[in-house]
Amino acid sequence: MQVIKTIKELQDIRKSLNGTVGFVPTMGALHDGHISLIKEARANNDFVIVSIFVNPTQFLKGEDLSTYPRKEEADIKICQMCKVDFLFMPEISTMYEKSEVLIKAPQNSYVLEGFTRPGHFDGVLQVVLKLFNLTQPTNAYFGKKDAQQLSLIMQMVKNLFLPINIIPCPIIRENDGLAMSSRNVYLTKEQRVEALKISKSIYMAGNLISKGERSAALVKNKIYEVLAGLDVEYVKVVDNSFYEIDVIQPQNTIILVVVRFGNTRLLDNIWM
């Protein structure tokens, strides 16, 4: 595996590659969720590029940019074990100049996560577009846990006519059901136990819908019952465009849950 730090080195390497390229963009602190994406890329492409970059433009003032988990040595070893070909680990000064062309997320980015974190998705799309331009992947792999982010990246690829296949991948969970996240390390032991209510509520909702329930209001109320006692930021039932719906439509519904534990936000969802 080759670790790349500069733009020129990455561009020169990309020009030399003859075959399909799978790309997995990450912010590091790699866990089994990231590993599942890398393995999917490895199984279906001639070359695999992984990026590790904690992108400052997607963090709002007061968020955890300075304390975001960083595990560079461990991440390199994980990528080596997963047989990654090239690992791109740029500095902020490599990725951004003082004056930048900005990317504006579409109107449907200002609901849910975009409402809570205005401007967040502008930064996400900005860095992902930069990484796409550098790596020119055949296929790019993203987890379904960040559902709205995934949807907006797919829209960007479509709107900007990028010749890239976006591959959505399933949420990977701990043995007890908690959705894997780099931010899980922030939880205390007590919070970690309480957080299991999130996946419990998701499983319950999926079970209700599989039995024929179609009322979004009823499903939301049942989820809130399971989450009683937690600091619930929102529970939403939306269609694939992320607009709220009253009637659950199989194959076109996502149920989203966000819960706060102090300054830590945990996201989970189920795609129906």
ROTORDREN-136233 format. One line per field, with one value per residue (C-alpha): residue in one letter; residue number from 1; x, y, z. Coordinates in nm, 4 decimals, padded with zeros to 6 digits. Example, Ala and Ser with C-alpha at 12.3 -4.5 7.8 and 13.67 -1.06 7.14 Angstrom:
<pts>
aa = (a | s)
i = (1 | 2)
u = (01.2300 | 01.3670)
v = (-00.4500 | -00.1060)
w = (00.7800 | 00.7140)
</pts>
This chain:
<pts>
aa = (m | q | v | i | k | t | i | k | e | l | q | d | i | r | k | s | l | n | g | t | v | g | f | v | p | t | m | g | a | l | h | d | g | h | i | s | l | i | k | e | a | r | a | n | n | d | f | v | i | v | s | i | f | v | n | p | t | q | f | l | k | g | e | d | l | s | t | y | p | r | k | e | e | a | d | i | k | i | c | q | m | c | k | v | d | f | l | f | m | p | e | i | s | t | m | y | e | k | s | e | v | l | i | k | a | p | q | n | s | y | v | l | e | g | f | t | r | p | g | h | f | d | g | v | l | q | v | v | l | k | l | f | n | l | t | q | p | t | n | a | y | f | g | k | k | d | a | q | q | l | s | l | i | m | q | m | v | k | n | l | f | l | p | i | n | i | i | p | c | p | i | i | r | e | n | d | g | l | a | m | s | s | r | n | v | y | l | t | k | e | q | r | v | e | a | l | k | i | s | k | s | i | y | m | a | g | n | l | i | s | k | g | e | r | s | a | a | l | v | k | n | k | i | y | e | v | l | a | g | l | d | v | e | y | v | k | v | v | d | n | s | f | y | e | i | d | v | i | q | p | q | n | t | i | i | l | v | v | v | r | f | g | n | t | r | l | l | d | n | i | w | m)
i = (1 | 2 | 3 | 4 | 5 | 6 | 7 | 8 | 9 | 10 | 11 | 12 | 13 | 14 | 15 | 16 | 17 | 18 | 19 | 20 | 21 | 22 | 23 | 24 | 25 | 26 | 27 | 28 | 29 | 30 | 31 | 32 | 33 | 34 | 35 | 36 | 37 | 38 | 39 | 40 | 41 | 42 | 43 | 44 | 45 | 46 | 47 | 48 | 49 | 50 | 51 | 52 | 53 | 54 | 55 | 56 | 57 | 58 | 59 | 60 | 61 | 62 | 63 | 64 | 65 | 66 | 67 | 68 | 69 | 70 | 71 | 72 | 73 | 74 | 75 | 76 | 77 | 78 | 79 | 80 | 81 | 82 | 83 | 84 | 85 | 86 | 87 | 88 | 89 | 90 | 91 | 92 | 93 | 94 | 95 | 96 | 97 | 98 | 99 | 100 | 101 | 102 | 103 | 104 | 105 | 106 | 107 | 108 | 109 | 110 | 111 | 112 | 113 | 114 | 115 | 116 | 117 | 118 | 119 | 120 | 121 | 122 | 123 | 124 | 125 | 126 | 127 | 128 | 129 | 130 | 131 | 132 | 133 | 134 | 135 | 136 | 137 | 138 | 139 | 140 | 141 | 142 | 143 | 144 | 145 | 146 | 147 | 148 | 149 | 150 | 151 | 152 | 153 | 154 | 155 | 156 | 157 | 158 | 159 | 160 | 161 | 162 | 163 | 164 | 165 | 166 | 167 | 168 | 169 | 170 | 171 | 172 | 173 | 174 | 175 | 176 | 177 | 178 | 179 | 180 | 181 | 182 | 183 | 184 | 185 | 186 | 187 | 188 | 189 | 190 | 191 | 192 | 193 | 194 | 195 | 196 | 197 | 198 | 199 | 200 | 201 | 202 | 203 | 204 | 205 | 206 | 207 | 208 | 209 | 210 | 211 | 212 | 213 | 214 | 215 | 216 | 217 | 218 | 219 | 220 | 221 | 222 | 223 | 224 | 225 | 226 | 227 | 228 | 229 | 230 | 231 | 232 | 233 | 234 | 235 | 236 | 237 | 238 | 239 | 240 | 241 | 242 | 243 | 244 | 245 | 246 | 247 | 248 | 249 | 250 | 251 | 252 | 253 | 254 | 255 | 256 | 257 | 258 | 259 | 260 | 261 | 262 | 263 | 264 | 265 | 266 | 267 | 268 | 269 | 270 | 271 | 272)
u = (00.0000 | 00.1217 | 00.0421 | -00.0062 | 00.0143 | 00.0185 | -00.2207 | 00.0404 | 00.1363 | -00.2266 | -00.2957 | 00.0136 | -00.0801 | -00.4383 | -00.3209 | -00.1170 | -00.4032 | -00.5520 | -00.8694 | -01.1648 | -01.1095 | -01.3101 | -01.2990 | -01.3894 | -01.3764 | -01.3489 | -01.2587 | -01.0518 | -01.0922 | -01.1803 | -01.4177 | -01.5980 | -01.8420 | -01.5582 | -01.3961 | -01.7153 | -01.7016 | -01.3355 | -01.3981 | -01.6839 | -01.4556 | -01.1757 | -01.4051 | -01.5376 | -01.2542 | -00.9031 | -00.7700 | -00.8865 | -00.8215 | -00.9158 | -00.8970 | -00.8642 | -00.9346 | -01.1146 | -01.2849 | -01.3154 | -01.5775 | -01.8488 | -01.8078 | -02.0080 | -01.8797 | -01.8744 | -01.8761 | -01.6082 | -01.3539 | -01.0619 | -01.1543 | -01.2769 | -01.1132 | -00.7835 | -00.6045 | -00.3572 | -00.1300 | -00.4189 | -00.5981 | -00.2925 | -00.2670 | -00.6364 | -00.6019 | -00.2980 | -00.4891 | -00.7788 | -00.5365 | -00.5978 | -00.3729 | -00.3479 | -00.4254 | -00.4647 | -00.4006 | -00.3774 | -00.3330 | -00.5991 | -00.3627 | -00.3385 | -00.7137 | -00.8087 | -00.6811 | -00.7675 | -01.0166 | -01.2362 | -01.5101 | -01.8037 | -02.0539 | -02.4149 | -02.6281 | -02.9838 | -03.2959 | -03.3788 | -03.0516 | -03.1993 | -03.4299 | -03.3379 | -02.9562 | -02.9321 | -03.1827 | -02.9927 | -02.6521 | -02.6994 | -02.4122 | -02.2932 | -02.3857 | -02.2241 | -01.8948 | -01.9631 | -02.0367 | -01.7388 | -01.4860 | -01.6474 | -01.6422 | -01.2739 | -01.1972 | -01.3973 | -01.2035 | -00.8732 | -00.9493 | -01.1850 | -01.3367 | -01.5387 | -01.7331 | -01.7558 | -01.8820 | -02.0921 | -02.2784 | -02.6539 | -02.6212 | -02.5641 | -02.8756 | -02.9288 | -02.5611 | -02.5756 | -02.8843 | -02.7252 | -02.4042 | -02.6093 | -02.7947 | -02.4662 | -02.3301 | -02.6500 | -02.6763 | -02.3084 | -02.2989 | -02.0139 | -01.9300 | -01.9267 | -02.1372 | -02.2415 | -02.2733 | -02.4905 | -02.3835 | -02.5738 | -02.5365 | -02.2889 | -02.3791 | -02.2125 | -02.3127 | -02.5745 | -02.7284 | -02.5770 | -02.4929 | -02.1163 | -01.9848 | -01.6515 | -01.8370 | -01.9444 | -01.6152 | -01.7543 | -02.0252 | -01.9948 | -02.0775 | -02.4212 | -02.4878 | -02.3696 | -02.6368 | -02.9069 | -02.8072 | -02.9275 | -03.2819 | -03.2100 | -03.1590 | -03.4373 | -03.6768 | -03.5580 | -03.6096 | -03.9540 | -04.0547 | -03.9368 | -04.1339 | -04.4518 | -04.4191 | -04.3456 | -04.6750 | -04.8629 | -04.8626 | -04.8696 | -04.9408 | -04.6267 | -04.7723 | -04.8354 | -04.4861 | -04.3296 | -04.5268 | -04.4155 | -04.0520 | -04.0825 | -04.2195 | -03.9093 | -03.6856 | -03.8554 | -03.6056 | -03.3559 | -03.2794 | -03.4425 | -03.3542 | -03.5931 | -03.7793 | -03.8863 | -04.0585 | -03.9600 | -03.9617 | -03.6429 | -03.6320 | -03.6303 | -03.9684 | -04.1959 | -04.4816 | -04.8006 | -04.8399 | -04.5527 | -04.4735 | -04.2753 | -03.9564 | -03.9801 | -03.9576 | -03.6738 | -03.7225 | -03.4615 | -03.3751 | -03.1274 | -03.0563 | -02.8200 | -02.6009 | -02.4501 | -02.2622 | -02.2672 | -02.5292 | -02.6083 | -02.7882 | -02.9697 | -03.2222 | -03.4014 | -03.4760 | -03.8097)
v = (00.0000 | 00.3477 | 00.6457 | 00.9654 | 01.3164 | 01.5491 | 01.6339 | 01.5864 | 01.2418 | 01.1311 | 01.2728 | 01.1065 | 00.7707 | 00.7976 | 00.8597 | 00.5405 | 00.3129 | 00.0900 | -00.0668 | 00.0051 | 00.2186 | 00.1846 | 00.4852 | 00.5060 | 00.8584 | 00.8676 | 01.0975 | 00.8268 | 00.6584 | 00.3554 | 00.0914 | -00.2127 | 00.0105 | 00.1640 | -00.1759 | -00.3122 | -00.0348 | -00.1021 | -00.4761 | -00.4094 | -00.1855 | -00.4445 | -00.7224 | -00.5298 | -00.3157 | -00.3528 | -00.0741 | 00.0689 | 00.4229 | 00.5292 | 00.8869 | 00.9983 | 01.3672 | 01.5424 | 01.8058 | 02.1420 | 02.2920 | 02.0511 | 02.1356 | 02.4241 | 02.6618 | 02.4853 | 02.1344 | 01.8741 | 01.9477 | 01.9840 | 01.6758 | 01.4508 | 01.1074 | 01.0739 | 00.7366 | 00.7700 | 00.4739 | 00.2369 | 00.3555 | 00.2872 | -00.0666 | -00.1299 | -00.0153 | -00.2388 | -00.5395 | -00.4624 | -00.4584 | -00.0963 | 00.0076 | 00.3801 | 00.5769 | 00.9528 | 01.1515 | 01.5224 | 01.8235 | 02.0967 | 02.3313 | 02.0714 | 02.0556 | 02.4216 | 02.7625 | 03.0960 | 03.1744 | 02.8871 | 02.8240 | 02.7219 | 02.4395 | 02.5070 | 02.2144 | 02.2019 | 02.3195 | 01.9754 | 01.9864 | 02.2378 | 01.9908 | 01.7360 | 01.7380 | 02.0497 | 02.2324 | 02.1406 | 02.2066 | 02.4816 | 02.4816 | 02.1349 | 01.9756 | 02.2578 | 02.1496 | 01.7800 | 01.8230 | 02.0565 | 01.8060 | 01.5028 | 01.6776 | 01.7628 | 01.4009 | 01.2716 | 01.5016 | 01.3768 | 01.0047 | 00.9803 | 00.6598 | 00.4082 | 00.3274 | 00.5200 | 00.3592 | 00.5243 | 00.3874 | 00.4240 | 00.5481 | 00.9020 | 00.8736 | 01.2379 | 01.2817 | 00.9770 | 01.1105 | 01.4514 | 01.2987 | 01.0877 | 01.4032 | 01.5920 | 01.3119 | 01.3188 | 01.6995 | 01.7513 | 01.4570 | 01.2838 | 00.9403 | 00.7691 | 00.4872 | 00.5597 | 00.2323 | 00.2545 | 00.0022 | -00.1340 | 00.0040 | -00.2012 | -00.2515 | -00.3590 | -00.7052 | -00.5431 | -00.3449 | 00.0021 | 00.1548 | 00.1905 | 00.5452 | 00.7098 | 00.9219 | 00.6209 | 00.6570 | 00.9736 | 00.7792 | 00.6921 | 00.3360 | 00.4477 | 00.6383 | 00.3411 | 00.1240 | 00.3884 | 00.4305 | 00.0752 | 00.2133 | 00.3741 | 00.0502 | -00.1124 | 00.1584 | 00.1114 | -00.2648 | -00.2181 | 00.0253 | -00.2134 | -00.4954 | -00.2857 | -00.1926 | -00.5515 | -00.6470 | -00.3932 | -00.0702 | 00.2316 | 00.5240 | 00.7370 | 00.9106 | 00.5805 | 00.4496 | 00.7750 | 00.7618 | 00.4034 | 00.5043 | 00.7917 | 00.5463 | 00.3273 | 00.6363 | 00.7674 | 00.9397 | 01.0204 | 01.3610 | 01.2960 | 01.5577 | 01.4203 | 01.1190 | 01.1558 | 00.9398 | 01.0618 | 00.9566 | 00.9079 | 01.2837 | 01.3448 | 01.5112 | 01.4010 | 01.1695 | 01.0667 | 00.7283 | 00.4805 | 00.3674 | 00.0422 | 00.0903 | 00.4688 | 00.5342 | 00.6073 | 00.6341 | 00.8548 | 00.8899 | 01.1316 | 01.1294 | 01.3480 | 01.2357 | 01.5605 | 01.7024 | 01.3687 | 01.3150 | 00.9585 | 00.8887 | 00.5755 | 00.4845 | 00.2102 | 00.2060 | 00.0489)
w = (00.0000 | -00.0874 | 00.1369 | -00.0623 | 00.0800 | -00.2216 | -00.5024 | -00.7767 | -00.6510 | -00.6456 | -00.9904 | -01.1376 | -00.9843 | -01.1057 | -01.4619 | -01.4483 | -01.3387 | -01.6060 | -01.4700 | -01.2451 | -00.9363 | -00.6149 | -00.3831 | -00.0136 | 00.1365 | 00.5182 | 00.8051 | 00.9698 | 01.3093 | 01.0984 | 01.2359 | 01.0990 | 00.9119 | 00.7110 | 00.6693 | 00.5133 | 00.2519 | 00.1780 | 00.1440 | -00.0977 | -00.3033 | -00.2938 | -00.4139 | -00.7114 | -00.8488 | -00.9879 | -00.7632 | -00.4311 | -00.3087 | 00.0458 | 00.1675 | 00.5294 | 00.5762 | 00.8617 | 00.6502 | 00.8296 | 00.5982 | 00.7136 | 01.0833 | 01.2267 | 01.4919 | 01.8282 | 01.6790 | 01.7482 | 01.4721 | 01.7132 | 01.9161 | 01.6344 | 01.6828 | 01.4974 | 01.4838 | 01.1987 | 01.2770 | 01.3427 | 01.0280 | 00.8132 | 00.9525 | 00.8877 | 00.5270 | 00.4816 | 00.6178 | 00.3819 | 00.0873 | -00.0060 | -00.2949 | -00.2214 | 00.0942 | 00.0462 | 00.3668 | 00.2799 | 00.5081 | 00.5185 | 00.3328 | 00.0566 | 00.0049 | 00.0510 | -00.0511 | 00.1086 | -00.1660 | -00.2836 | -00.5367 | -00.3191 | -00.3645 | -00.2677 | -00.1556 | -00.3002 | -00.1214 | 00.0204 | 00.2167 | 00.4614 | 00.6303 | 00.8985 | 00.9321 | 00.7185 | 00.9381 | 01.2524 | 01.0918 | 00.8278 | 00.5798 | 00.6798 | 00.3483 | 00.1501 | 00.3082 | 00.2537 | -00.1160 | -00.1577 | -00.0262 | -00.1917 | -00.5298 | -00.4809 | -00.3912 | -00.6878 | -00.9212 | -00.7802 | -00.7703 | -01.0716 | -00.9355 | -01.1279 | -00.8115 | -00.4817 | -00.1615 | 00.1098 | 00.4120 | 00.4486 | 00.8074 | 00.6817 | 00.4702 | 00.3780 | 00.2931 | 00.0672 | -00.1106 | -00.1722 | -00.3065 | -00.5463 | -00.6537 | -00.7051 | -00.9244 | -01.1305 | -01.1554 | -01.2450 | -01.4894 | -01.3062 | -01.4561 | -01.1161 | -00.9739 | -00.6153 | -00.4232 | -00.1067 | 00.1580 | 00.4610 | 00.8129 | 01.0159 | 01.3808 | 01.7022 | 01.8294 | 02.0522 | 01.7645 | 01.8069 | 01.4693 | 01.4362 | 01.4466 | 01.5188 | 01.7743 | 01.9837 | 02.1737 | 02.3333 | 02.5188 | 02.8864 | 02.9934 | 03.1069 | 02.7846 | 02.5802 | 02.7435 | 02.6974 | 02.3320 | 02.2612 | 02.2726 | 01.9346 | 01.7419 | 01.9449 | 01.8227 | 01.4637 | 01.4733 | 01.6271 | 01.3525 | 01.0827 | 01.2416 | 01.2541 | 00.8877 | 00.7827 | 00.9476 | 00.7371 | 00.9398 | 00.7091 | 00.9449 | 00.9812 | 01.2879 | 01.4674 | 01.3898 | 01.5113 | 01.8360 | 01.8976 | 01.8392 | 02.0873 | 02.3431 | 02.3091 | 02.3318 | 02.6467 | 02.8750 | 02.6013 | 02.4481 | 02.1106 | 01.8500 | 01.5911 | 01.4592 | 01.0968 | 00.8393 | 00.4919 | 00.1300 | -00.0723 | -00.1400 | 00.2377 | 00.2579 | 00.5421 | 00.4552 | 00.6330 | 00.4674 | 00.4613 | 00.1073 | 00.0780 | -00.1293 | -00.0839 | 00.2902 | 00.5317 | 00.9073 | 01.0714 | 01.4394 | 01.5988 | 01.9722 | 02.1730 | 02.4600 | 02.5796 | 02.2810 | 02.0973 | 01.8270 | 01.7239 | 01.3962 | 01.2922 | 01.0257 | 00.8436 | 00.4703 | 00.3792)
</pts>
